[in-house]
Amino acid sequence: MSFRNLLLTDKVIIELDKALTTVLGAPPSSGRETPAMNIDDTPLNDSERRQSVALMRVNHAGEVSAQALYQGQALTAKLTNVREAMQQAAAEENDHLLWCEQRIHELDGRTSLLNPLWYVGSFMIGAVAGRIGDKWSLGFVAETEKQVIEHLDEHLDKMSEDDLRSRSILAQMREDERHHQDTALAAGGAELPWLVRKIMQPMSKVMTHSSYWL
């Protein structure tokens, strides 16, 4: 039986399980190993370590949001191929989620206390975008990934050159996000109106600045 044909109560249970797994557990991923696997950990001073923890916490929170966004869009997407593309992207975003969390723990840090809030908000945005129409939903993905790439570039500039393990993770994430952006556009994603793109930017900054500290 397909997800679309399930009872509403079954759908709610499935989505709650995904939310709890994403925020509190170990969500299913594509199975890729962390890009930092074969890179030796180099010594960092306390300031560099704190900066890496904060930046990786922001990226982890961003992946929680991305996971919720894709799940919300998959829930309401009208075309099967779009739904499947959202689910595949969600699995790849879970790779990022696990890589960031592992690196944060290696650096003796913690993930954002606000992750449940980011998940709920992003899920609702994704569900609304999917309901409006697949081309706009895909366009929203493309614009989101574009802004994520810009954040990753900023973080690579701010992060210590000596933190090779964290930098390798961010570099691979950047490559994956570019692929997701290109895939969304190739699948028929429409460019979002100028006003929508501008509204997304301050919303993104609220999440990044809050997660940096909390």
HELIX and SHEET records of a PDB file:
HELIX    1   1 PHE A    3  ASN A    5  5                                   3    
HELIX    2   2 LEU A    8  LEU A   24  1                                  17    
HELIX    3   3 ASP A   46  THR A   76  1                                  31    
HELIX    4   4 THR A   80  GLU A  106  1                                  27    
HELIX    5   5 ASN A  115  ILE A  132  1                                  18    
HELIX    6   6 ASP A  134  LYS A  158  1                                  25    
HELIX    7   7 LEU A  164  ALA A  186  1                                  23    
HELIX    8   8 TRP A  194  TRP A  213  1                                  20    
END                                                                             
